[in-house]
Amino acid sequence: MNNSLARTLFLIGVVALALLLVLAIYQVPQPWRGILVCWLLFLSTGGAFILRILKHYAQIKTAQAQRAAIQPADTRPQPPRVKKPARSNLQVITSDSLRGAGRYTIR
C-alpha cells in the first residue's frame, strides 16, 4: 500500500468518525446540545493544553524534590565575601598648591 492510498483511507476514516460524532450530538436535546459541544471543544483543545501544563509542572516539581533529597542542604553560615583591592602601579602625586586642594595627578 503506498502512502497516498494510506493517507486517503485515514482521511476517510477521520471524516466518517466526525460524521458519526455530529449525528450523535444532533440526537441530544437542544439545551444540552450546546453544553455538550462546549464541553467537547474544551476537552479537545483547552483541557488537553491545561493537562499538559500540569503534567510538566508535576515532573519539574518531582525532579526538584529528588535533587533536594539527594543533596543535603548546607546549613553552615557562610563568611561574608571581602572585596580585594585592585592592584595596579598607579601613583597619586599630591597637589602643587599649599593647602592641598589643587589638582591631583595619577601616573
N, C-alpha and C positions, 0 to 999 in steps of 0.2 A: 504494500500500500504506500503510495507516495505521499509527500507532505501536503500537497494541495487537496487531495481527497480526504485525508485525515482532518485537515482544518475545516473543510466543508461539512463533514459529518459532526465535528464538535460544535460548529456554529448552529447547525440544525438542531442538535440536542439541546443547546442552551436556549434557543428560541422556543422549542417545544416546552421546556420546563418553565420558561417565563410565561408562556400562554396558559399553561395549567395553573400557575400561581395567580394570574389575573382572573381566570374563570373562578377559582376558589374564593378569591377576595370578593368578586362580584356577587357571590351567593350570600355573603354576610349582610345582615340588615343595615340600613343606611346610617343610623347614629354610630354603630360600632365599626363601620367600614373605614371611616376617616381615622379613628383611633388605631385600627389595625395597620393602615397604610403608614401612618406616622411612626408607629412602633417598629414596623419593618424597615423603614428608612433609617431610623435612629440606630437600630441594631446593626444594620449592614454598613453604616458609614461612621457616624459619631461614636457609637458604642464600641465598635471594634478599635477605633483610634484611642479612646479612653482606656480600654482594656490593655492595649499595647503599651501605653504610657505607664499604667500602673504595674505592669509586668516588669518593665525595665527599671522602674523605681524600686521595686522589691528586690531585683537582682543586685542593684547597686548597694542597697542597704545591707543585704546579707554579705556581700563581699567586704564592705566596711567593717561589719561585725566580726567576720572571720579574721581580717587583718588585725583588728584590735585585740582579739583573743590570742593571736599568735605573738604579737609584740607587746610585752608588758609596758605600761606607762612609766616613764621616768619621773619619779616624784621628788628627786633631789633638787634643791634650789640651785639655779644656775648663777654663777657670779656675773656681775654686770660687765659688759664689754667696755674696755677703755680704749679710747681713740688714741692711736700712736701719733706723735708729732711727725710732720713731714720732714724728711732730711734733705737738705739742699746746701749748696755752697753760697747762699745769699748772705751778704753782709750789709748791715744797716750803718750808714755813715751819718753821724749826727749833723745837726744844723750848723750853719755858719753864724747864725745870729747869737747874740749874747744871752738872751732869755731862753733859748732852746725852742722857740715857737716857729722857727723858719721851716724851710722845705727839707725833707729827709730824702736821701738818695739810696737806692738799693742797687748794689752791683753784684 
